[in-house]
Structure formats: structure tokens, C-alpha cells
Amino acid sequence: MTKTYIDAIKAIKPNADVGMEGTSYEGIIWFNETPIDKATLDAKLAELPTEEEERQARKNAQASGNQKLLDLGLTQAEATALTGYTPPVAE
């Protein structure tokens, strides 16, 4: 899914009370909020991670959590049950 102006607004101000009609900057509805200018939102959109980057970050966090659980003495089955991470099979 493509990032939207709402994503950029929430990245800048997580509790912003805004809505959206369409996908353009002009479609942003600012409920009791001071509008953020288009250039600032466009810059923030460019900084936000892509879906692939977010997916890879989740995989990395799962693998890291899995390893930490193994380091604590859990079995791989127990660690997988907690993290949902299944390590790749070595060939």
C-alpha cells in the first residue's frame, strides 16, 4: 500500500485529528489542527520506509527476538511459538 499524506501527518504528529477526501494534499481535512504545509509533508513521505523496508525490519526483529530467546535457553520450538519466526533451513 502506498504511503499517504495521512501517514506523513501521523509521523509528524501522531495524535493529529485529520481526515482525507481523495489522495491529494487539498483533500486533507484538518479537524482542530494547524495545517502542515505540503512541502513538509512531501519531505516526510520521502523519509518514510517502504513496505519492503517495513517487512524486512519485522523479519529482522523476529530473528533477533528468536536468537535472544535461544540465548536464554529456550528450544527453537519454544522460541518459534513466541516470536512466530522459523529460521531458514540450511542446505
C-alpha positions in Angstrom: 0.0 0.0 0.0 1.3 3.4 -0.9 2.1 5.9 1.9 -0.4 8.8 2.0 -0.4 12.3 3.4 -2.2 10.9 6.5 0.9 8.6 7.1 3.2 11.7 6.9 0.9 13.7 9.2 0.8 10.9 11.8 4.6 10.5 11.6 5.0 14.2 12.4 2.1 14.5 14.9 0.8 11.0 16.0 -2.4 12.3 17.6 -3.4 14.6 14.8 -7.1 14.9 14.2 -7.3 14.7 10.4 -9.2 13.1 7.7 -8.9 12.7 3.9 -11.0 13.0 0.9 -9.1 11.6 -2.1 -5.4 11.4 -2.2 -4.2 15.0 -2.9 -2.9 17.5 -0.3 -6.1 19.5 -1.0 -8.2 16.6 0.2 -6.8 16.7 3.8 -9.4 17.7 6.4 -7.8 19.4 9.4 -10.1 18.9 12.4 -9.0 21.5 15.0 -5.4 21.2 13.7 -3.0 23.7 12.3 -2.3 22.6 8.8 1.2 21.3 7.9 2.4 22.7 4.6 2.6 20.4 1.5 6.4 20.7 1.2 6.9 19.4 4.8 4.5 16.5 4.2 6.2 15.6 0.9 9.6 15.6 2.6 8.2 13.4 5.4 6.7 11.0 2.8 10.1 10.6 1.1 11.6 9.7 4.5 9.0 7.0 5.5 10.1 3.4 4.9 8.7 1.5 2.0 6.6 -1.6 2.6 9.5 -3.8 1.7 11.7 -2.0 4.3 9.0 -2.4 6.9 8.6 -6.1 6.1 12.4 -6.6 6.3 12.5 -4.7 9.7 9.8 -7.0 11.1 11.7 -10.1 9.9 14.9 -8.8 11.4 13.1 -8.1 14.7 11.6 -11.6 14.8 15.0 -13.2 14.1 16.7 -11.0 16.8 14.0 -11.9 19.3 14.2 -15.6 18.4 18.0 -15.6 18.9 17.7 -13.8 22.3 15.2 -16.5 23.4 17.6 -19.2 22.3 20.4 -17.5 24.2 18.1 -17.6 27.3 17.9 -21.4 27.0 14.6 -21.9 25.2 14.3 -24.5 22.5 13.8 -23.5 18.9 10.2 -24.7 19.1 9.5 -22.6 22.1 11.2 -19.5 20.6 9.2 -20.0 17.4 6.0 -20.3 19.3 6.7 -16.9 21.0 8.1 -15.0 18.0 6.5 -16.7 15.0 9.9 -16.8 13.4 11.1 -20.0 11.8 14.7 -19.9 10.9 15.7 -20.8 7.3 16.7 -24.4 6.7 20.4 -24.8 6.0 21.3 -26.8 2.9 
